């Protein structure tokens, strides 16, 4: 097992796991200093490409961004989000996951779903491809983005799915927008770590989209906390640049080549 994955698993019940998304080398370099895990998420579809859903994200788009992210990572575990319809059956999943690992040098892949994807998870794990699971809201297939765990039947299904994923060999599971008490029950019921997004402090770790965290997106999801308004900082810098160009204050002699 990858040493980085061992470290993630060993954090269970000891210390919280810090995760964020990254889509480029420059951002990854910054996050790598502070994160345990960096996810190249298919959320880049809406964040960078303005796609209406993650269904439009292709394997090639994900590979291109992951290759950039890989250049910025030294210590963090790098996880590749397998896009929609790239793991519809074990054979297809194995073929695409092998390609992903070869092209991006990522440490693991993430798959959405529960019982239906168990044969796929098993196939990948048997071929020494580490898998992170993902339950709750499934952006690739869900039509309504409402939190999960309202009804007992749904709670039972999600709880069962997480145990199936663990038994199939997943090393961690993302819990997206799962009711607080249920996320605690799931976390307590598993020996592998849970990574929450909109699923309370009860999870073993947390993940957010970096553009949401720094205020570069206009996301209004309940679970998002904006720690910085970088849009304003960028705008102020551009305004200063514009002013100096117009007033011929840039470039100065310092920024020019002189004889």
Buried (B, 14 or more C-beta within 10 A) or exposed (E): EEEBBEBBBEBBEEEBBBBBBBBBBEBBBBBBEEBBBBBBBBBBBBBBEEBEBBBBBBBEBBBBBBBBBBEBBEEBBBBBBBBBEBBEEBEEBBEBBEEBBEBBBBBBBBBBBBEEBBEBBBBBBEEEBBBBBBBBBBBBEBEEEEBBBEEEEBBEBBBEBBBBBBEBBBBBBBBBBBBBEBBBBBBEEBEBBBBBBBBBEBBBBBBBBBBBBBBBBEBEEEBBEBEEEBBEEEEEEEEEEEEEEEEEEBEEEEEEEEE
